[in-house]
C-alpha cells in the first residue's frame, strides 16, 4: 500500500519512472529505482532533489540512495 502511494506521487508529481527492484517478498523492506530524464543538468538536479526530499519526508527510514547520471550524447 505504501509503495503504491509513493509510486503514484513520484510519477505524477515529478514525472519520474518508478520500479520496485528488490525485496518483493518482504513487507518491511523494499528496493526501488527512480529514473528521471531531463534535457538540462540543472533541471535534473532540482528534480532529483525534490524526489529525495519527498522520499525523506515519509514514515520510513531510507537507508541509502545513489545517484547516477547518464549522458546519452556521450
N, CA, C and O atoms as a CHARMM CRD file, in Angstrom:
* protein
*
  296
    1    1 UNK  N      0.82200  -1.19400   0.00000 PROA 1      0.00000
    2    1 UNK  CA     0.00000   0.00000   0.00000 PROA 1      0.00000
    3    1 UNK  C      0.86100   1.25000   0.00000 PROA 1      0.00000
    4    1 UNK  O      0.59900   2.18900  -0.75200 PROA 1      0.00000
    5    2 UNK  N      1.89800   1.26600   0.84900 PROA 2      0.00000
    6    2 UNK  CA     2.76700   2.42900   0.89900 PROA 2      0.00000
    7    2 UNK  C      3.47800   2.66400  -0.43400 PROA 2      0.00000
    8    2 UNK  O      3.55200   3.79600  -0.91300 PROA 2      0.00000
    9    3 UNK  N      3.99400   1.59900  -1.02100 PROA 3      0.00000
   10    3 UNK  CA     4.72500   1.75600  -2.27600 PROA 3      0.00000
   11    3 UNK  C      3.82900   2.24900  -3.40300 PROA 3      0.00000
   12    3 UNK  O      4.27400   3.01500  -4.25700 PROA 3      0.00000
   13    4 UNK  N      2.59700   1.82700  -3.41400 PROA 4      0.00000
   14    4 UNK  CA     1.67900   2.29400  -4.45700 PROA 4      0.00000
   15    4 UNK  C      1.47300   3.80700  -4.34600 PROA 4      0.00000
   16    4 UNK  O      1.47900   4.51600  -5.35200 PROA 4      0.00000
   17    5 UNK  N      1.29100   4.29000  -3.12500 PROA 5      0.00000
   18    5 UNK  CA     1.12500   5.72900  -2.90000 PROA 5      0.00000
   19    5 UNK  C      2.38300   6.48800  -3.32200 PROA 5      0.00000
   20    5 UNK  O      2.30000   7.52000  -3.98700 PROA 5      0.00000
   21    6 UNK  N      3.52900   5.97600  -2.93600 PROA 6      0.00000
   22    6 UNK  CA     4.79700   6.61300  -3.28000 PROA 6      0.00000
   23    6 UNK  C      5.00500   6.60500  -4.79000 PROA 6      0.00000
   24    6 UNK  O      5.39600   7.61600  -5.37200 PROA 6      0.00000
   25    7 UNK  N      4.74400   5.46400  -5.42200 PROA 7      0.00000
   26    7 UNK  CA     4.87600   5.37700  -6.87500 PROA 7      0.00000
   27    7 UNK  C      3.97900   6.39400  -7.56900 PROA 7      0.00000
   28    7 UNK  O      4.41300   7.06900  -8.50300 PROA 7      0.00000
   29    8 UNK  N      2.73900   6.50700  -7.12400 PROA 8      0.00000
   30    8 UNK  CA     1.81300   7.45600  -7.73200 PROA 8      0.00000
   31    8 UNK  C      2.28300   8.89700  -7.56200 PROA 8      0.00000
   32    8 UNK  O      2.16400   9.70300  -8.48400 PROA 8      0.00000
   33    9 UNK  N      2.81400   9.21900  -6.39400 PROA 9      0.00000
   34    9 UNK  CA     3.30900  10.57300  -6.14800 PROA 9      0.00000
   35    9 UNK  C      4.56300  10.87100  -6.97600 PROA 9      0.00000
   36    9 UNK  O      4.67700  11.93700  -7.58000 PROA 9      0.00000
   37   10 UNK  N      5.48800   9.93300  -6.99800 PROA 10     0.00000
   38   10 UNK  CA     6.74900  10.15100  -7.71800 PROA 10     0.00000
   39   10 UNK  C      6.49900  10.27900  -9.21800 PROA 10     0.00000
   40   10 UNK  O      7.08500  11.13900  -9.87600 PROA 10     0.00000
   41   11 UNK  N      5.63800   9.43400  -9.75500 PROA 11     0.00000
   42   11 UNK  CA     5.37700   9.50500 -11.19000 PROA 11     0.00000
   43   11 UNK  C      4.49500  10.68900 -11.54600 PROA 11     0.00000
   44   11 UNK  O      4.72500  11.35100 -12.55800 PROA 11     0.00000
   45   12 UNK  N      3.49400  10.96200 -10.73200 PROA 12     0.00000
   46   12 UNK  CA     2.57400  12.05000 -11.03700 PROA 12     0.00000
   47   12 UNK  C      3.13400  13.42900 -10.76400 PROA 12     0.00000
   48   12 UNK  O      3.01900  14.32600 -11.60000 PROA 12     0.00000
   49   13 UNK  N      3.74100  13.60800  -9.59900 PROA 13     0.00000
   50   13 UNK  CA     4.22700  14.92300  -9.19000 PROA 13     0.00000
   51   13 UNK  C      5.54700  15.30000  -9.85100 PROA 13     0.00000
   52   13 UNK  O      5.76300  16.46400 -10.18700 PROA 13     0.00000
   53   14 UNK  N      6.42700  14.32500 -10.03800 PROA 14     0.00000
   54   14 UNK  CA     7.77500  14.63200 -10.51900 PROA 14     0.00000
   55   14 UNK  C      8.04000  14.13200 -11.93900 PROA 14     0.00000
   56   14 UNK  O      9.09600  14.42100 -12.50300 PROA 14     0.00000
   57   15 UNK  N      7.11500  13.40100 -12.51500 PROA 15     0.00000
   58   15 UNK  CA     7.29600  12.89800 -13.87300 PROA 15     0.00000
   59   15 UNK  C      8.39900  11.86600 -13.99800 PROA 15     0.00000
   60   15 UNK  O      8.99800  11.71600 -15.06300 PROA 15     0.00000
   61   16 UNK  N      8.66800  11.15700 -12.91800 PROA 16     0.00000
   62   16 UNK  CA     9.74500  10.16500 -12.90700 PROA 16     0.00000
   63   16 UNK  C      9.17000   8.77500 -13.15200 PROA 16     0.00000
   64   16 UNK  O      7.96400   8.55700 -13.03800 PROA 16     0.00000
   65   17 UNK  N     10.04100   7.85500 -13.48600 PROA 17     0.00000
   66   17 UNK  CA     9.67700   6.43700 -13.56500 PROA 17     0.00000
   67   17 UNK  C     10.05000   5.78700 -12.24200 PROA 17     0.00000
   68   17 UNK  O     11.00800   6.19800 -11.58800 PROA 17     0.00000
   69   18 UNK  N      9.29300   4.77600 -11.85300 PROA 18     0.00000
   70   18 UNK  CA     9.45500   4.14900 -10.54500 PROA 18     0.00000
   71   18 UNK  C      9.33200   2.64800 -10.71600 PROA 18     0.00000
   72   18 UNK  O      8.39200   2.16900 -11.35200 PROA 18     0.00000
   73   19 UNK  N     10.27300   1.89800 -10.15400 PROA 19     0.00000
   74   19 UNK  CA    10.20400   0.44100 -10.22300 PROA 19     0.00000
   75   19 UNK  C     10.70700  -0.16700  -8.92000 PROA 19     0.00000
   76   19 UNK  O     11.72600   0.25900  -8.37700 PROA 19     0.00000
   77   20 UNK  N      9.98700  -1.16200  -8.42800 PROA 20     0.00000
   78   20 UNK  CA    10.43900  -1.93800  -7.27600 PROA 20     0.00000
   79   20 UNK  C     11.32700  -3.04800  -7.80800 PROA 20     0.00000
   80   20 UNK  O     10.87900  -3.87800  -8.59900 PROA 20     0.00000
   81   21 UNK  N     12.58300  -3.06800  -7.38000 PROA 21     0.00000
   82   21 UNK  CA    13.54900  -3.99900  -7.95900 PROA 21     0.00000
   83   21 UNK  C     14.14000  -4.98700  -6.95000 PROA 21     0.00000
   84   21 UNK  O     14.97300  -5.81600  -7.31700 PROA 21     0.00000
   85   22 UNK  N     13.72300  -4.91000  -5.70200 PROA 22     0.00000
   86   22 UNK  CA    14.27500  -5.83800  -4.72400 PROA 22     0.00000
   87   22 UNK  C     13.39300  -5.99400  -3.51300 PROA 22     0.00000
   88   22 UNK  O     12.58700  -5.12000  -3.19300 PROA 22     0.00000
   89   23 UNK  N     13.55300  -7.11500  -2.84400 PROA 23     0.00000
   90   23 UNK  CA    12.85200  -7.44500  -1.60200 PROA 23     0.00000
   91   23 UNK  C     11.34200  -7.51800  -1.78500 PROA 23     0.00000
   92   23 UNK  O     10.60000  -7.16100  -0.87000 PROA 23     0.00000
   93   24 UNK  N     10.86900  -7.97000  -2.94000 PROA 24     0.00000
   94   24 UNK  CA     9.43100  -8.06500  -3.15800 PROA 24     0.00000
   95   24 UNK  C      8.75900  -9.05500  -2.21100 PROA 24     0.00000
   96   24 UNK  O      7.54900  -8.98100  -1.99600 PROA 24     0.00000
   97   25 UNK  N      9.53200  -9.98000  -1.64200 PROA 25     0.00000
   98   25 UNK  CA     8.96200 -10.97300  -0.74200 PROA 25     0.00000
   99   25 UNK  C      8.88600 -10.49500   0.70700 PROA 25     0.00000
  100   25 UNK  O      8.39900 -11.23100   1.56600 PROA 25     0.00000
  101   26 UNK  N      9.35300  -9.28900   0.99700 PROA 26     0.00000
  102   26 UNK  CA     9.31100  -8.73700   2.35000 PROA 26     0.00000
  103   26 UNK  C      8.39200  -7.51600   2.38200 PROA 26     0.00000
  104   26 UNK  O      8.42300  -6.69100   1.46800 PROA 26     0.00000
  105   27 UNK  N      7.58500  -7.40100   3.42000 PROA 27     0.00000
  106   27 UNK  CA     6.73500  -6.22000   3.51700 PROA 27     0.00000
  107   27 UNK  C      7.42200  -5.09800   4.29900 PROA 27     0.00000
  108   27 UNK  O      6.98300  -3.95000   4.24000 PROA 27     0.00000
  109   28 UNK  N      8.49000  -5.41500   5.02700 PROA 28     0.00000
  110   28 UNK  CA     9.17200  -4.42400   5.85000 PROA 28     0.00000
  111   28 UNK  C     10.25100  -3.66100   5.09000 PROA 28     0.00000
  112   28 UNK  O     10.76600  -2.66200   5.59200 PROA 28     0.00000
  113   29 UNK  N     10.59700  -4.11100   3.90000 PROA 29     0.00000
  114   29 UNK  CA    11.75100  -3.54400   3.20100 PROA 29     0.00000
  115   29 UNK  C     11.48000  -3.53800   1.71200 PROA 29     0.00000
  116   29 UNK  O     10.73700  -4.37200   1.19500 PROA 29     0.00000
  117   30 UNK  N     12.09400  -2.58500   1.03000 PROA 30     0.00000
  118   30 UNK  CA    11.93800  -2.52500  -0.41600 PROA 30     0.00000
  119   30 UNK  C     13.16500  -1.86000  -1.02100 PROA 30     0.00000
  120   30 UNK  O     13.84500  -1.06100  -0.37700 PROA 30     0.00000
  121   31 UNK  N     13.42500  -2.20200  -2.24700 PROA 31     0.00000
  122   31 UNK  CA    14.46000  -1.51900  -3.02500 PROA 31     0.00000
  123   31 UNK  C     13.79100  -1.02700  -4.29300 PROA 31     0.00000
  124   31 UNK  O     13.17100  -1.79600  -5.02800 PROA 31     0.00000
  125   32 UNK  N     13.92600   0.27400  -4.53700 PROA 32     0.00000
  126   32 UNK  CA    13.27400   0.85700  -5.70500 PROA 32     0.00000
  127   32 UNK  C     14.29000   1.63200  -6.53100 PROA 32     0.00000
  128   32 UNK  O     15.34100   2.04600  -6.04000 PROA 32     0.00000
  129   33 UNK  N     13.94500   1.81200  -7.79000 PROA 33     0.00000
  130   33 UNK  CA    14.72200   2.64600  -8.70200 PROA 33     0.00000
  131   33 UNK  C     13.79400   3.74600  -9.19700 PROA 33     0.00000
  132   33 UNK  O     12.67000   3.48900  -9.62900 PROA 33     0.00000
  133   34 UNK  N     14.28700   4.97200  -9.12500 PROA 34     0.00000
  134   34 UNK  CA    13.56700   6.12200  -9.65700 PROA 34     0.00000
  135   34 UNK  C     14.41600   6.68800 -10.78300 PROA 34     0.00000
  136   34 UNK  O     15.60000   6.97000 -10.59800 PROA 34     0.00000
  137   35 UNK  N     13.80900   6.85200 -11.94500 PROA 35     0.00000
  138   35 UNK  CA    14.54100   7.36900 -13.10400 PROA 35     0.00000
  139   35 UNK  C     13.89200   8.67100 -13.56900 PROA 35     0.00000
  140   35 UNK  O     12.66900   8.77900 -13.67000 PROA 35     0.00000
  141   36 UNK  N     14.74400   9.65200 -13.84800 PROA 36     0.00000
  142   36 UNK  CA    14.28400  10.95900 -14.32100 PROA 36     0.00000
  143   36 UNK  C     15.07500  11.30100 -15.57200 PROA 36     0.00000
  144   36 UNK  O     16.29500  11.13500 -15.60600 PROA 36     0.00000
  145   37 UNK  N     14.38600  11.77600 -16.59200 PROA 37     0.00000
  146   37 UNK  CA    15.05300  12.23200 -17.81200 PROA 37     0.00000
  147   37 UNK  C     14.86600  13.74300 -17.92000 PROA 37     0.00000
  148   37 UNK  O     13.78400  14.26500 -17.65400 PROA 37     0.00000
  149   38 UNK  N     15.92800  14.43300 -18.31100 PROA 38     0.00000
  150   38 UNK  CA    15.85600  15.88600 -18.47400 PROA 38     0.00000
  151   38 UNK  C     16.86900  16.30800 -19.51700 PROA 38     0.00000
  152   38 UNK  O     17.89400  15.65300 -19.70500 PROA 38     0.00000
  153   39 UNK  N     16.57700  17.40100 -20.19100 PROA 39     0.00000
  154   39 UNK  CA    17.49800  17.90500 -21.21100 PROA 39     0.00000
  155   39 UNK  C     18.51800  18.87400 -20.63300 PROA 39     0.00000
  156   39 UNK  O     19.45400  19.28000 -21.32100 PROA 39     0.00000
  157   40 UNK  N     18.33800  19.24300 -19.37300 PROA 40     0.00000
  158   40 UNK  CA    19.22800  20.20300 -18.72600 PROA 40     0.00000
  159   40 UNK  C     19.67900  19.62900 -17.38500 PROA 40     0.00000
  160   40 UNK  O     18.85300  19.13800 -16.61500 PROA 40     0.00000
  161   41 UNK  N     20.96600  19.68500 -17.10200 PROA 41     0.00000
  162   41 UNK  CA    21.50200  19.10900 -15.86600 PROA 41     0.00000
  163   41 UNK  C     20.95400  19.80800 -14.63000 PROA 41     0.00000
  164   41 UNK  O     20.71500  19.15500 -13.61500 PROA 41     0.00000
  165   42 UNK  N     20.74900  21.11300 -14.69200 PROA 42     0.00000
  166   42 UNK  CA    20.21100  21.84500 -13.54500 PROA 42     0.00000
  167   42 UNK  C     18.77800  21.38700 -13.23500 PROA 42     0.00000
  168   42 UNK  O     18.42400  21.19900 -12.07100 PROA 42     0.00000
  169   43 UNK  N     17.97600  21.21400 -14.25500 PROA 43     0.00000
  170   43 UNK  CA    16.60800  20.72600 -14.06200 PROA 43     0.00000
  171   43 UNK  C     16.62800  19.32000 -13.48600 PROA 43     0.00000
  172   43 UNK  O     15.83500  18.99300 -12.60300 PROA 43     0.00000
  173   44 UNK  N     17.52900  18.49600 -13.98000 PROA 44     0.00000
  174   44 UNK  CA    17.66900  17.14000 -13.46900 PROA 44     0.00000
  175   44 UNK  C     18.02600  17.15300 -11.98700 PROA 44     0.00000
  176   44 UNK  O     17.40000  16.44700 -11.19700 PROA 44     0.00000
  177   45 UNK  N     19.01500  17.94000 -11.60400 PROA 45     0.00000
  178   45 UNK  CA    19.42400  18.02600 -10.19900 PROA 45     0.00000
  179   45 UNK  C     18.28300  18.51600  -9.31100 PROA 45     0.00000
  180   45 UNK  O     18.07100  17.97900  -8.22400 PROA 45     0.00000
  181   46 UNK  N     17.55400  19.52200  -9.76200 PROA 46     0.00000
  182   46 UNK  CA    16.43700  20.05600  -8.97900 PROA 46     0.00000
  183   46 UNK  C     15.34700  19.00600  -8.79900 PROA 46     0.00000
  184   46 UNK  O     14.79900  18.85800  -7.70700 PROA 46     0.00000
  185   47 UNK  N     15.03600  18.29000  -9.85000 PROA 47     0.00000
  186   47 UNK  CA    14.00300  17.25400  -9.77200 PROA 47     0.00000
  187   47 UNK  C     14.42800  16.13300  -8.84300 PROA 47     0.00000
  188   47 UNK  O     13.63700  15.67400  -8.01900 PROA 47     0.00000
  189   48 UNK  N     15.67200  15.68900  -8.97000 PROA 48     0.00000
  190   48 UNK  CA    16.16300  14.63300  -8.08300 PROA 48     0.00000
  191   48 UNK  C     16.16900  15.08000  -6.62800 PROA 48     0.00000
  192   48 UNK  O     15.86000  14.29100  -5.73600 PROA 48     0.00000
  193   49 UNK  N     16.51700  16.33800  -6.38200 PROA 49     0.00000
  194   49 UNK  CA    16.47600  16.86600  -5.01400 PROA 49     0.00000
  195   49 UNK  C     15.05700  16.86300  -4.46000 PROA 49     0.00000
  196   49 UNK  O     14.84800  16.54500  -3.29000 PROA 49     0.00000
  197   50 UNK  N     14.08500  17.21400  -5.29100 PROA 50     0.00000
  198   50 UNK  CA    12.68300  17.21300  -4.85600 PROA 50     0.00000
  199   50 UNK  C     12.19700  15.79600  -4.58400 PROA 50     0.00000
  200   50 UNK  O     11.48000  15.56100  -3.61100 PROA 50     0.00000
  201   51 UNK  N     12.57900  14.86000  -5.43000 PROA 51     0.00000
  202   51 UNK  CA    12.19000  13.46000  -5.21900 PROA 51     0.00000
  203   51 UNK  C     12.80400  12.94900  -3.92200 PROA 51     0.00000
  204   51 UNK  O     12.11800  12.31500  -3.12100 PROA 51     0.00000
  205   52 UNK  N     14.07500  13.21500  -3.71100 PROA 52     0.00000
  206   52 UNK  CA    14.74000  12.75900  -2.47900 PROA 52     0.00000
  207   52 UNK  C     14.10600  13.39300  -1.24600 PROA 52     0.00000
  208   52 UNK  O     13.91700  12.71400  -0.23700 PROA 52     0.00000
  209   53 UNK  N     13.77500  14.68400  -1.30700 PROA 53     0.00000
  210   53 UNK  CA    13.12500  15.35500  -0.17700 PROA 53     0.00000
  211   53 UNK  C     11.76400  14.72600   0.11000 PROA 53     0.00000
  212   53 UNK  O     11.39800  14.52600   1.26900 PROA 53     0.00000
  213   54 UNK  N     11.01900  14.41700  -0.94500 PROA 54     0.00000
  214   54 UNK  CA     9.72500  13.76000  -0.75000 PROA 54     0.00000
  215   54 UNK  C      9.91200  12.39100  -0.08700 PROA 54     0.00000
  216   54 UNK  O      9.20900  12.06800   0.87100 PROA 54     0.00000
  217   55 UNK  N     10.83800  11.60200  -0.58400 PROA 55     0.00000
  218   55 UNK  CA    11.06300  10.27300  -0.01700 PROA 55     0.00000
  219   55 UNK  C     11.54500  10.35700   1.43000 PROA 55     0.00000
  220   55 UNK  O     11.15900   9.53300   2.25900 PROA 55     0.00000
  221   56 UNK  N     12.38000  11.34000   1.73700 PROA 56     0.00000
  222   56 UNK  CA    12.86400  11.52400   3.11000 PROA 56     0.00000
  223   56 UNK  C     11.75600  11.95300   4.06300 PROA 56     0.00000
  224   56 UNK  O     11.86200  11.73300   5.26900 PROA 56     0.00000
  225   57 UNK  N     10.70200  12.55700   3.54500 PROA 57     0.00000
  226   57 UNK  CA     9.63200  13.07500   4.40000 PROA 57     0.00000
  227   57 UNK  C      8.60300  12.01000   4.76900 PROA 57     0.00000
  228   57 UNK  O      7.66700  12.30500   5.51300 PROA 57     0.00000
  229   58 UNK  N      8.74300  10.80800   4.28100 PROA 58     0.00000
  230   58 UNK  CA     7.75900   9.75500   4.53100 PROA 58     0.00000
  231   58 UNK  C      8.02800   9.04000   5.85400 PROA 58     0.00000
  232   58 UNK  O      9.03500   9.29000   6.51700 PROA 58     0.00000
  233   59 UNK  N      7.10600   8.14400   6.22600 PROA 59     0.00000
  234   59 UNK  CA     7.15400   7.43800   7.51300 PROA 59     0.00000
  235   59 UNK  C      8.01600   6.18200   7.47400 PROA 59     0.00000
  236   59 UNK  O      7.59700   5.13400   7.96600 PROA 59     0.00000
  237   60 UNK  N      9.18400   6.26800   6.90900 PROA 60     0.00000
  238   60 UNK  CA    10.11500   5.14900   6.89700 PROA 60     0.00000
  239   60 UNK  C     11.52700   5.68900   6.95700 PROA 60     0.00000
  240   60 UNK  O     11.74800   6.89900   6.89900 PROA 60     0.00000
  241   61 UNK  N     12.45500   4.80400   7.07100 PROA 61     0.00000
  242   61 UNK  CA    13.86400   5.17800   7.10200 PROA 61     0.00000
  243   61 UNK  C     14.48100   4.78900   5.77000 PROA 61     0.00000
  244   61 UNK  O     14.49700   3.61300   5.40500 PROA 61     0.00000
  245   62 UNK  N     14.98300   5.76500   5.05600 PROA 62     0.00000
  246   62 UNK  CA    15.69300   5.48000   3.81100 PROA 62     0.00000
  247   62 UNK  C     17.14600   5.22900   4.20000 PROA 62     0.00000
  248   62 UNK  O     17.83500   6.13100   4.67600 PROA 62     0.00000
  249   63 UNK  N     17.59800   4.01300   3.99500 PROA 63     0.00000
  250   63 UNK  CA    18.93200   3.64300   4.46400 PROA 63     0.00000
  251   63 UNK  C     20.03700   4.07100   3.51900 PROA 63     0.00000
  252   63 UNK  O     21.16700   4.29300   3.95300 PROA 63     0.00000
  253   64 UNK  N     19.73100   4.19100   2.23200 PROA 64     0.00000
  254   64 UNK  CA    20.75800   4.63900   1.29700 PROA 64     0.00000
  255   64 UNK  C     20.11100   5.11400   0.00700 PROA 64     0.00000
  256   64 UNK  O     18.98400   4.74500  -0.32300 PROA 64     0.00000
  257   65 UNK  N     20.84200   5.92700  -0.69700 PROA 65     0.00000
  258   65 UNK  CA    20.42200   6.33800  -2.03900 PROA 65     0.00000
  259   65 UNK  C     21.66900   6.62100  -2.86500 PROA 65     0.00000
  260   65 UNK  O     22.69000   7.07900  -2.35300 PROA 65     0.00000
  261   66 UNK  N     21.55800   6.34100  -4.12200 PROA 66     0.00000
  262   66 UNK  CA    22.67100   6.54300  -5.04700 PROA 66     0.00000
  263   66 UNK  C     22.13600   7.26000  -6.28300 PROA 66     0.00000
  264   66 UNK  O     21.06000   6.93500  -6.78400 PROA 66     0.00000
  265   67 UNK  N     22.89100   8.22600  -6.76400 PROA 67     0.00000
  266   67 UNK  CA    22.51700   8.94800  -7.97300 PROA 67     0.00000
  267   67 UNK  C     23.53300   8.63000  -9.05300 PROA 67     0.00000
  268   67 UNK  O     24.74100   8.70000  -8.82900 PROA 67     0.00000
  269   68 UNK  N     23.02900   8.28200 -10.22200 PROA 68     0.00000
  270   68 UNK  CA    23.89200   8.03300 -11.37600 PROA 68     0.00000
  271   68 UNK  C     23.31300   8.82300 -12.53700 PROA 68     0.00000
  272   68 UNK  O     22.14600   8.65600 -12.89300 PROA 68     0.00000
  273   69 UNK  N     24.13600   9.68800 -13.12600 PROA 69     0.00000
  274   69 UNK  CA    23.71600  10.49000 -14.26500 PROA 69     0.00000
  275   69 UNK  C     24.36900   9.90700 -15.52600 PROA 69     0.00000
  276   69 UNK  O     25.58500   9.72900 -15.59700 PROA 69     0.00000
  277   70 UNK  N     23.52800   9.62100 -16.50400 PROA 70     0.00000
  278   70 UNK  CA    23.99700   9.04900 -17.74900 PROA 70     0.00000
  279   70 UNK  C     23.73200  10.06200 -18.86000 PROA 70     0.00000
  280   70 UNK  O     22.59000  10.47100 -19.07200 PROA 70     0.00000
  281   71 UNK  N     24.77000  10.45900 -19.55700 PROA 71     0.00000
  282   71 UNK  CA    24.65400  11.37600 -20.69200 PROA 71     0.00000
  283   71 UNK  C     24.55000  10.54600 -21.95300 PROA 71     0.00000
  284   71 UNK  O     25.50900   9.87300 -22.33200 PROA 71     0.00000
  285   72 UNK  N     23.40500  10.58200 -22.60500 PROA 72     0.00000
  286   72 UNK  CA    23.20400   9.72800 -23.77600 PROA 72     0.00000
  287   72 UNK  C     23.88400  10.28300 -25.01600 PROA 72     0.00000
  288   72 UNK  O     23.98900   9.57300 -26.01600 PROA 72     0.00000
  289   73 UNK  N     24.35400  11.53600 -24.99000 PROA 73     0.00000
  290   73 UNK  CA    25.06000  12.12300 -26.13300 PROA 73     0.00000
  291   73 UNK  C     26.55200  11.81300 -26.11000 PROA 73     0.00000
  292   73 UNK  O     27.26000  12.09000 -27.07700 PROA 73     0.00000
  293   74 UNK  N     27.02700  11.24300 -25.01500 PROA 74     0.00000
  294   74 UNK  CA    28.46700  10.99900 -24.88300 PROA 74     0.00000
  295   74 UNK  C     28.90100   9.78700 -25.66400 PROA 74     0.00000
  296   74 UNK  O     30.08200   9.44000 -25.66100 PROA 74     0.00000
